Amino acid sequence: MRFVTYLYDGKSRIGVLEKEGIMDLSSYFPGLDMVGFIQAKEEINQKVEEILASEKNIPLPISSVKLLAPILNPGKIIGIGLNYADHCREQNIPVPKYPLVFAKFPSAILHPQDPISWDAELTQQVDCEAELGVVIGKKAYRINPNQALEYVFGYTIINDVSARDLQSRDKQWVRSKSLDTFCPLGPWIVSKEEIKNPQNLAIRAIVNGETRQDSSTCQMIFSVADLIAYLSRSFTLNPGDLISTGTPDGVGVFRKPPVFLQKGDKVVIEIEGIGKLENPVN
């Protein structure tokens, strides 16, 4: 299934995207946003299946709605740095022994098709990063890696937009990766049942039609399961929390010469089995 948050008739709603359109869920579960839906999923799963099978539920054409970021208010967005072997090679640095963890503020979340923007007086070196996003499905604390994928609700696409000059100057990453609009997210969440192996997905970043990143999640140093287990030993992961699992090689800052985003650019992040996340730059 592909779970969406969308704007229709002036209201934010949740639903399931199918070939015929969007099957609305908000009418049946009033008051639930995507985080609330994920929290209640195990209890309401049977009703969801009945709703989707009902001939009374007429799908909305996707052209009649605006897709929003599938999760609007995650409790946490956890970023992972230097998690692709090819990304370490392009910097000529050794692979880390442990995951490099940072926070990305939820206020940075940006809807599909909305513009990435920033204050030019604050930063002039803005870069994009294609990343697989993991959506936690149930409370996880001190989880064994062999069981970790059971705690996943689904997968999405994250563009970990980064202000490289701030990143270098601050000597830590939170501010440089948490400016408003610096977390494009979506366009939907694909249920974990449709992604049998999250460690074998093609991942790309394309700017103005030029492919800048072209790799595979098999290049991850720490797998999705490893990350969930590692993080859950330090703090509780809750339903709706997001893990941004790192980016492969090809980022703009390490090109020769470096290439940064400019006004008028169009950024497309593609991940096999999920789709495309597109955002202009303004």
Buried (B, 14 or more C-beta within 10 A) or exposed (E): BBBBBBEBEEEBBBBBBEEEBBBBBBEBBEEBBBBBBBBBBEEBEEEBEEBBEEEEBEBBEBEEBEBBBBBBEBBBBBBBBBBBBBBBEBEEEEEBEEBBBBBBBBEBBBBBBBBBBBEEEEBEBBBBBBBBBBBBBBBBEEBEBEEBBBBBBBBBBBBBBBBBBBBEEEEEBBBBBBBBBBBBBBBBBBBBEEBEEBBEBEBBBBBEEEEBBBBBBBBBBBBBBBBBBBBBEEEBBBBBBBBBBBBBBBBBBBEEEEBBBEEEBEBBBBBBBBBBBBBBBE
